[in-house]
Amino acid sequence: MSTAIDVRQVAGEIEWLTPFGTADLDQFIVRPTPKFASNPKLFEVFSQRQIKKNLSAIWSEIHYELPQFDVEKMDTQLTKKE
């Protein structure tokens, strides 16, 4: 699962959109969506946002589950794109 939530009001009703489910929310797990987890540059954006939010200062129960990157593969991918 990943953490992605949208809440909006439609015709006076609250509507929740949770494309990756709510299991991570229930368990206080923060992790990037698949798109951000699979792209090193987007993962850096995710990481910087988490640093700024400092969620663990608000909720001590939060824990992060982060992807493991193949550094050699990342270097090759980044070199090709630049």
MMTF fields as JSON, N, C-alpha, C and O atoms, coordinates in Angstrom:
{
  "mmtfVersion": "1.0.0",
  "mmtfProducer": "UNKNOWN",
  "numBonds": 327,
  "numAtoms": 328,
  "numGroups": 82,
  "numChains": 1,
  "numModels": 1,
  "chainsPerModel": [1],
  "groupsPerChain": [82],
  "chainIdList": ["A"],
  "bondAtomList": [4, 2, 8, 6, 12, 10, 16, 14, 20, 18, 24, 22, 28, 26, 32, 30, 36, 34, 40, 38, 44, 42, 48, 46, 52, 50, 56, 54, 60, 58, 64, 62, 68, 66, 72, 70, 76, 74, 80, 78, 84, 82, 88, 86, 92, 90, 96, 94, 100, 98, 104, 102, 108, 106, 112, 110, 116, 114, 120, 118, 124, 122, 128, 126, 132, 130, 136, 134, 140, 138, 144, 142, 148, 146, 152, 150, 156, 154, 160, 158, 164, 162, 168, 166, 172, 170, 176, 174, 180, 178, 184, 182, 188, 186, 192, 190, 196, 194, 200, 198, 204, 202, 208, 206, 212, 210, 216, 214, 220, 218, 224, 222, 228, 226, 232, 230, 236, 234, 240, 238, 244, 242, 248, 246, 252, 250, 256, 254, 260, 258, 264, 262, 268, 266, 272, 270, 276, 274, 280, 278, 284, 282, 288, 286, 292, 290, 296, 294, 300, 298, 304, 302, 308, 306, 312, 310, 316, 314, 320, 318, 324, 322],
  "bondOrderList": [1, 1, 1, 1, 1, 1, 1, 1, 1, 1, 1, 1, 1, 1, 1, 1, 1, 1, 1, 1, 1, 1, 1, 1, 1, 1, 1, 1, 1, 1, 1, 1, 1, 1, 1, 1, 1, 1, 1, 1, 1, 1, 1, 1, 1, 1, 1, 1, 1, 1, 1, 1, 1, 1, 1, 1, 1, 1, 1, 1, 1, 1, 1, 1, 1, 1, 1, 1, 1, 1, 1, 1, 1, 1, 1, 1, 1, 1, 1, 1, 1],
  "groupList": [{"groupName": "MET", "atomNameList": ["N", "CA", "C", "O"], "elementList": ["N", "C", "C", "O"], "formalChargeList": [0, 0, 0, 0], "bondAtomList": [1, 0, 2, 1, 3, 2], "bondOrderList": [1, 1, 2], "singleLetterCode": "M", "chemCompType": "L-PEPTIDE LINKING"}, {"groupName": "SER", "atomNameList": ["N", "CA", "C", "O"], "elementList": ["N", "C", "C", "O"], "formalChargeList": [0, 0, 0, 0], "bondAtomList": [1, 0, 2, 1, 3, 2], "bondOrderList": [1, 1, 2], "singleLetterCode": "S", "chemCompType": "L-PEPTIDE LINKING"}, {"groupName": "THR", "atomNameList": ["N", "CA", "C", "O"], "elementList": ["N", "C", "C", "O"], "formalChargeList": [0, 0, 0, 0], "bondAtomList": [1, 0, 2, 1, 3, 2], "bondOrderList": [1, 1, 2], "singleLetterCode": "T", "chemCompType": "L-PEPTIDE LINKING"}, {"groupName": "ALA", "atomNameList": ["N", "CA", "C", "O"], "elementList": ["N", "C", "C", "O"], "formalChargeList": [0, 0, 0, 0], "bondAtomList": [1, 0, 2, 1, 3, 2], "bondOrderList": [1, 1, 2], "singleLetterCode": "A", "chemCompType": "L-PEPTIDE LINKING"}, {"groupName": "ILE", "atomNameList": ["N", "CA", "C", "O"], "elementList": ["N", "C", "C", "O"], "formalChargeList": [0, 0, 0, 0], "bondAtomList": [1, 0, 2, 1, 3, 2], "bondOrderList": [1, 1, 2], "singleLetterCode": "I", "chemCompType": "L-PEPTIDE LINKING"}, {"groupName": "ASP", "atomNameList": ["N", "CA", "C", "O"], "elementList": ["N", "C", "C", "O"], "formalChargeList": [0, 0, 0, 0], "bondAtomList": [1, 0, 2, 1, 3, 2], "bondOrderList": [1, 1, 2], "singleLetterCode": "D", "chemCompType": "L-PEPTIDE LINKING"}, {"groupName": "VAL", "atomNameList": ["N", "CA", "C", "O"], "elementList": ["N", "C", "C", "O"], "formalChargeList": [0, 0, 0, 0], "bondAtomList": [1, 0, 2, 1, 3, 2], "bondOrderList": [1, 1, 2], "singleLetterCode": "V", "chemCompType": "L-PEPTIDE LINKING"}, {"groupName": "ARG", "atomNameList": ["N", "CA", "C", "O"], "elementList": ["N", "C", "C", "O"], "formalChargeList": [0, 0, 0, 0], "bondAtomList": [1, 0, 2, 1, 3, 2], "bondOrderList": [1, 1, 2], "singleLetterCode": "R", "chemCompType": "L-PEPTIDE LINKING"}, {"groupName": "GLN", "atomNameList": ["N", "CA", "C", "O"], "elementList": ["N", "C", "C", "O"], "formalChargeList": [0, 0, 0, 0], "bondAtomList": [1, 0, 2, 1, 3, 2], "bondOrderList": [1, 1, 2], "singleLetterCode": "Q", "chemCompType": "L-PEPTIDE LINKING"}, {"groupName": "GLY", "atomNameList": ["N", "CA", "C", "O"], "elementList": ["N", "C", "C", "O"], "formalChargeList": [0, 0, 0, 0], "bondAtomList": [1, 0, 2, 1, 3, 2], "bondOrderList": [1, 1, 2], "singleLetterCode": "G", "chemCompType": "PEPTIDE LINKING"}, {"groupName": "GLU", "atomNameList": ["N", "CA", "C", "O"], "elementList": ["N", "C", "C", "O"], "formalChargeList": [0, 0, 0, 0], "bondAtomList": [1, 0, 2, 1, 3, 2], "bondOrderList": [1, 1, 2], "singleLetterCode": "E", "chemCompType": "L-PEPTIDE LINKING"}, {"groupName": "TRP", "atomNameList": ["N", "CA", "C", "O"], "elementList": ["N", "C", "C", "O"], "formalChargeList": [0, 0, 0, 0], "bondAtomList": [1, 0, 2, 1, 3, 2], "bondOrderList": [1, 1, 2], "singleLetterCode": "W", "chemCompType": "L-PEPTIDE LINKING"}, {"groupName": "LEU", "atomNameList": ["N", "CA", "C", "O"], "elementList": ["N", "C", "C", "O"], "formalChargeList": [0, 0, 0, 0], "bondAtomList": [1, 0, 2, 1, 3, 2], "bondOrderList": [1, 1, 2], "singleLetterCode": "L", "chemCompType": "L-PEPTIDE LINKING"}, {"groupName": "PRO", "atomNameList": ["N", "CA", "C", "O"], "elementList": ["N", "C", "C", "O"], "formalChargeList": [0, 0, 0, 0], "bondAtomList": [1, 0, 2, 1, 3, 2], "bondOrderList": [1, 1, 2], "singleLetterCode": "P", "chemCompType": "L-PEPTIDE LINKING"}, {"groupName": "PHE", "atomNameList": ["N", "CA", "C", "O"], "elementList": ["N", "C", "C", "O"], "formalChargeList": [0, 0, 0, 0], "bondAtomList": [1, 0, 2, 1, 3, 2], "bondOrderList": [1, 1, 2], "singleLetterCode": "F", "chemCompType": "L-PEPTIDE LINKING"}, {"groupName": "LYS", "atomNameList": ["N", "CA", "C", "O"], "elementList": ["N", "C", "C", "O"], "formalChargeList": [0, 0, 0, 0], "bondAtomList": [1, 0, 2, 1, 3, 2], "bondOrderList": [1, 1, 2], "singleLetterCode": "K", "chemCompType": "L-PEPTIDE LINKING"}, {"groupName": "ASN", "atomNameList": ["N", "CA", "C", "O"], "elementList": ["N", "C", "C", "O"], "formalChargeList": [0, 0, 0, 0], "bondAtomList": [1, 0, 2, 1, 3, 2], "bondOrderList": [1, 1, 2], "singleLetterCode": "N", "chemCompType": "L-PEPTIDE LINKING"}, {"groupName": "HIS", "atomNameList": ["N", "CA", "C", "O"], "elementList": ["N", "C", "C", "O"], "formalChargeList": [0, 0, 0, 0], "bondAtomList": [1, 0, 2, 1, 3, 2], "bondOrderList": [1, 1, 2], "singleLetterCode": "H", "chemCompType": "L-PEPTIDE LINKING"}, {"groupName": "TYR", "atomNameList": ["N", "CA", "C", "O"], "elementList": ["N", "C", "C", "O"], "formalChargeList": [0, 0, 0, 0], "bondAtomList": [1, 0, 2, 1, 3, 2], "bondOrderList": [1, 1, 2], "singleLetterCode": "Y", "chemCompType": "L-PEPTIDE LINKING"}],
  "groupTypeList": [0, 1, 2, 3, 4, 5, 6, 7, 8, 6, 3, 9, 10, 4, 10, 11, 12, 2, 13, 14, 9, 2, 3, 5, 12, 5, 8, 14, 4, 6, 7, 13, 2, 13, 15, 14, 3, 1, 16, 13, 15, 12, 14, 10, 6, 14, 1, 8, 7, 8, 4, 15, 15, 16, 12, 1, 3, 4, 11, 1, 10, 4, 17, 18, 10, 12, 13, 8, 14, 5, 6, 10, 15, 0, 5, 2, 8, 12, 2, 15, 15, 10],
  "groupIdList": [1, 2, 3, 4, 5, 6, 7, 8, 9, 10, 11, 12, 13, 14, 15, 16, 17, 18, 19, 20, 21, 22, 23, 24, 25, 26, 27, 28, 29, 30, 31, 32, 33, 34, 35, 36, 37, 38, 39, 40, 41, 42, 43, 44, 45, 46, 47, 48, 49, 50, 51, 52, 53, 54, 55, 56, 57, 58, 59, 60, 61, 62, 63, 64, 65, 66, 67, 68, 69, 70, 71, 72, 73, 74, 75, 76, 77, 78, 79, 80, 81, 82],
  "secStructList": [7, 7, 7, 7, 7, 3, 3, 3, 3, 3, 6, 6, 3, 3, 3, 3, 3, 7, 6, 6, 7, 1, 2, 2, 2, 2, 6, 6, 3, 3, 7, 7, 7, 2, 2, 2, 2, 1, 7, 2, 2, 2, 2, 2, 2, 2, 2, 2, 2, 2, 2, 2, 2, 7, 2, 2, 2, 2, 7, 6, 6, 7, 3, 3, 7, 7, 7, 7, 7, 7, 2, 2, 2, 2, 2, 2, 2, 2, 2, 2, 2, 7],
  "xCoordList": [0.832, 0.0, 0.87, 2.047, 0.291, 0.943, 0.0, -1.195, 0.524, -0.285, -0.644, 0.226, -1.92, -2.43, -3.907, -4.695, -4.27, -5.642, -6.116, -5.365, -7.357, -7.996, -9.35, -10.107, -9.65, -10.944, -11.545, -10.897, -12.802, -13.475, -14.944, -15.491, -15.555, -16.969, -17.719, -17.434, -18.68, -19.491, -20.957, -21.423, -21.668, -23.084, -23.343, -24.3, -22.474, -22.658, -22.193, -22.285, -21.706, -21.221, -19.701, -19.11, -19.075, -17.627, -17.332, -17.907, -16.44, -16.054, -14.555, -13.734, -14.217, -12.83, -12.387, -13.108, -11.21, -10.605, -9.298, -8.39, -9.211, -8.021, -7.594, -7.894, -6.895, -6.564, -5.698, -5.675, -4.987, -4.135, -4.67, -3.949, -5.924, -6.528, -6.175, -5.521, -6.62, -6.404, -5.583, -5.404, -5.088, -4.342, -3.139, -2.876, -2.407, -1.247, -1.664, -0.968, -2.79, -3.273, -3.592, -3.226, -4.271, -4.653, -3.438, -3.504, -2.33, -1.126, -0.043, 1.079, -0.377, 0.561, 1.83, 2.937, 1.66, 2.786, 2.828, 1.811, 3.995, 4.199, 5.165, 6.26, 4.758, 5.633, 5.233, 4.095, 6.139, 5.816, 4.875, 4.822, 4.141, 3.321, 4.253, 5.438, 3.739, 4.608, 5.396, 6.562, 4.786, 5.482, 6.683, 7.759, 6.509, 7.594, 8.623, 9.801, 8.191, 9.11, 10.013, 11.1, 9.572, 10.33, 11.238, 11.999, 11.158, 11.937, 12.813, 12.282, 14.131, 15.015, 14.815, 14.893, 14.562, 14.362, 13.05, 13.004, 11.99, 10.717, 10.815, 10.198, 11.588, 11.766, 12.452, 12.153, 13.348, 14.0, 12.974, 13.042, 12.02, 10.937, 10.124, 9.84, 9.755, 9.017, 9.8, 9.236, 11.083, 11.925, 11.965, 11.838, 12.138, 12.194, 10.86, 10.837, 9.765, 8.439, 8.273, 7.711, 8.758, 8.639, 9.473, 9.054, 10.646, 11.495, 10.772, 10.75, 10.183, 9.477, 8.249, 7.972, 7.52, 6.299, 6.606, 5.856, 7.713, 8.117, 6.954, 6.673, 6.289, 5.107, 5.366, 4.482, 6.555, 6.839, 6.857, 6.711, 7.034, 6.953, 5.508, 5.256, 4.57, 3.142, 2.588, 1.878, 2.917, 2.428, 3.62, 4.31, 3.85, 5.005, 4.852, 5.838, 3.625, 3.376, 3.81, 3.928, 4.046, 4.379, 5.704, 6.673, 5.715, 6.99, 7.003, 5.963, 8.206, 8.395, 8.832, 9.683, 8.243, 8.669, 9.101, 8.285, 10.407, 10.984, 11.552, 11.994, 11.541, 12.057, 13.571, 14.276, 14.043, 15.477, 15.858, 15.321, 16.765, 17.168, 18.441, 19.331, 18.501, 19.711, 20.566, 20.308, 21.578, 22.36, 23.032, 23.078, 23.545, 24.2, 23.195, 23.496, 22.022, 20.971, 20.544, 20.326, 20.423, 20.047, 21.063, 20.687, 22.35, 23.391, 23.272, 23.422, 23.004, 22.862, 21.653, 21.739, 20.529, 19.308, 19.493, 19.085, 20.103, 20.304, 21.262, 21.067, 22.294, 23.261, 22.618, 22.905, 21.742, 21.056, 20.135, 20.01, 19.479, 18.506, 19.154, 18.539, 20.38, 21.022, 21.741, 22.332],
  "yCoordList": [-1.192, 0.0, 1.247, 1.199, 2.335, 3.631, 4.64, 4.382, 5.761, 6.795, 7.832, 8.53, 7.927, 8.945, 9.136, 8.192, 10.348, 10.613, 11.907, 12.878, 11.911, 13.139, 13.19, 12.22, 14.314, 14.508, 15.774, 16.819, 15.661, 16.848, 16.826, 15.798, 17.972, 18.087, 18.171, 19.027, 17.275, 17.23, 17.251, 16.358, 18.273, 18.42, 18.272, 17.619, 18.89, 18.867, 17.594, 17.49, 16.642, 15.376, 15.313, 15.854, 14.65, 14.445, 13.199, 12.136, 13.339, 12.229, 11.958, 12.871, 10.702, 10.272, 9.52, 8.659, 9.841, 9.079, 8.514, 9.264, 7.197, 6.53, 5.45, 4.273, 5.844, 4.9, 3.721, 2.691, 3.861, 2.764, 2.162, 1.451, 2.445, 1.907, 2.729, 3.768, 2.243, 2.97, 2.183, 2.646, 1.023, 0.186, 0.931, 0.849, 1.656, 2.397, 3.471, 3.711, 4.107, 5.13, 4.516, 5.058, 3.392, 2.714, 2.291, 2.219, 2.01, 1.519, 2.599, 2.303, 3.849, 4.982, 4.728, 5.039, 4.171, 3.917, 5.021, 5.345, 5.583, 6.575, 5.961, 5.533, 5.92, 5.434, 6.131, 6.582, 6.225, 6.896, 6.052, 4.828, 6.739, 6.02, 5.28, 5.606, 4.295, 3.541, 4.418, 4.133, 5.469, 6.35, 7.022, 7.097, 7.506, 8.176, 7.177, 7.51, 5.968, 4.949, 4.377, 3.88, 4.442, 3.811, 4.789, 4.377, 6.059, 7.063, 7.811, 8.509, 7.688, 8.326, 9.835, 10.36, 10.527, 11.975, 12.312, 13.237, 11.565, 11.793, 11.365, 11.975, 10.32, 9.9, 10.997, 11.173, 11.717, 12.841, 13.915, 14.506, 14.172, 15.127, 14.636, 15.404, 13.359, 12.76, 12.946, 13.359, 12.641, 12.721, 14.146, 14.352, 15.113, 16.508, 16.952, 17.705, 16.493, 16.831, 16.242, 16.885, 15.021, 14.389, 15.118, 15.256, 15.586, 16.344, 17.624, 17.969, 18.324, 19.572, 19.339, 20.126, 18.268, 17.977, 17.572, 17.911, 16.845, 16.393, 15.732, 16.067, 14.801, 14.165, 13.411, 13.328, 12.866, 12.104, 13.004, 12.51, 14.306, 15.229, 15.394, 15.725, 15.162, 15.283, 13.943, 13.874, 12.885, 11.538, 10.612, 10.222, 10.274, 9.429, 8.003, 7.273, 7.599, 6.247, 6.043, 4.909, 7.137, 7.048, 6.333, 6.545, 5.481, 4.914, 4.908, 4.868, 4.948, 5.066, 3.73, 3.043, 3.371, 2.193, 2.703, 3.112, 2.664, 3.272, 2.211, 1.154, 2.492, 1.521, 1.372, 2.289, 0.209, -0.041, 0.125, -0.564, 1.021, 1.272, 0.503, 0.339, 0.046, -0.554, 0.614, 1.17, 0.982, 2.181, 2.116, 3.12, 0.966, 0.832, 1.078, 1.778, 0.508, 0.7, 2.17, 2.721, 2.807, 4.221, 5.077, 5.962, 4.83, 5.611, 5.495, 6.488, 4.296, 4.065, 4.826, 5.464, 4.757, 5.432, 6.957, 7.636, 7.483, 8.919, 9.423, 10.509, 8.648, 9.033, 9.089, 9.99, 8.118, 8.089, 9.282, 9.798, 9.744, 10.82, 12.187, 13.138, 12.304, 13.619, 13.951, 15.024],
  "zCoordList": [0.0, 0.0, 0.0, 0.358, -0.396, -0.366, 0.254, 0.392, 0.617, 1.228, 0.177, -0.343, -0.129, -1.045, -0.706, -0.772, -0.347, 0.079, -0.556, -0.655, -0.98, -1.429, -0.74, -0.768, -0.127, 0.533, -0.038, -0.101, -0.453, -0.985, -0.597, -0.197, -0.726, -0.439, -1.758, -2.595, -1.933, -3.149, -2.725, -2.017, -3.164, -2.849, -1.35, -0.933, -0.548, 0.903, 1.589, 2.812, 0.846, 1.396, 1.295, 0.361, 2.259, 2.227, 1.398, 1.632, 0.437, -0.432, -0.245, -0.334, 0.014, 0.185, -1.049, -1.552, -1.534, -2.619, -2.078, -1.719, -2.022, -1.482, -2.481, -2.284, -3.548, -4.618, -4.186, -4.861, -3.069, -2.599, -1.3, -0.601, -0.98, 0.232, 1.461, 1.364, 2.631, 3.876, 4.893, 6.019, 4.532, 5.482, 6.053, 7.253, 5.207, 5.699, 6.704, 7.691, 6.447, 7.375, 8.729, 9.771, 8.703, 9.943, 10.763, 11.99, 10.077, 10.743, 10.878, 11.29, 10.532, 10.612, 9.787, 10.228, 8.609, 7.713, 6.657, 6.042, 6.458, 5.394, 4.397, 4.762, 3.144, 2.077, 0.787, 0.657, -0.156, -1.421, -2.28, -2.16, -3.142, -4.111, -5.074, -5.153, -5.802, -6.722, -7.692, -7.966, -8.209, -9.153, -8.486, -9.08, -7.266, -6.558, -6.037, -5.911, -5.737, -5.22, -6.306, -6.011, -7.557, -8.638, -9.399, -10.275, -9.069, -9.778, -8.778, -7.914, -8.868, -7.893, -7.746, -6.636, -8.838, -8.754, -8.038, -7.227, -8.336, -7.648, -6.183, -5.31, -5.924, -4.544, -3.733, -2.552, -4.344, -3.66, -3.306, -2.228, -4.212, -3.932, -2.732, -1.813, -2.745, -1.627, -0.318, 0.695, -0.35, 0.851, 1.405, 2.612, 0.528, 0.973, 1.573, 2.546, 1.001, 1.555, 2.948, 3.835, 3.142, 4.462, 5.5, 6.649, 5.105, 6.027, 6.45, 7.632, 5.483, 5.789, 6.666, 7.572, 6.401, 7.171, 8.606, 9.522, 8.807, 10.138, 10.883, 12.034, 10.221, 10.782, 12.079, 12.932, 12.238, 13.456, 14.697, 15.816, 14.515, 15.646, 16.114, 17.272, 15.207, 15.529, 16.002, 17.005, 15.273, 15.577, 15.815, 14.873, 17.046, 17.373, 16.842, 16.744, 16.497, 16.0, 14.549, 14.085, 13.841, 12.412, 12.203, 12.932, 11.185, 10.742, 9.217, 8.56, 8.69, 7.247, 6.673, 7.24, 5.547, 4.793, 3.426, 2.601, 3.216, 2.023, 1.089, 1.54, -0.211, -1.184, -1.068, -0.647, -1.447, -1.538, -2.999, -3.867, -3.27, -4.643, -4.98, -4.146, -6.203, -6.753, -7.245, -8.312, -6.468, -6.746, -8.113, -8.824, -8.485, -9.79, -10.917, -11.884, -10.786, -11.792, -11.83, -12.909, -10.666, -10.608, -11.334, -12.103, -11.105, -11.768, -13.276, -13.988, -13.772, -15.199, -15.744, -16.794, -15.03, -15.481, -15.477, -16.419, -14.426, -14.347, -15.41, -15.957, -15.709, -16.722, -18.103, -18.892, -18.395, -19.693, -19.862, -20.972, -18.786, -18.888, -18.954, -19.435, -18.482, -18.432, -19.711, -19.826]
}
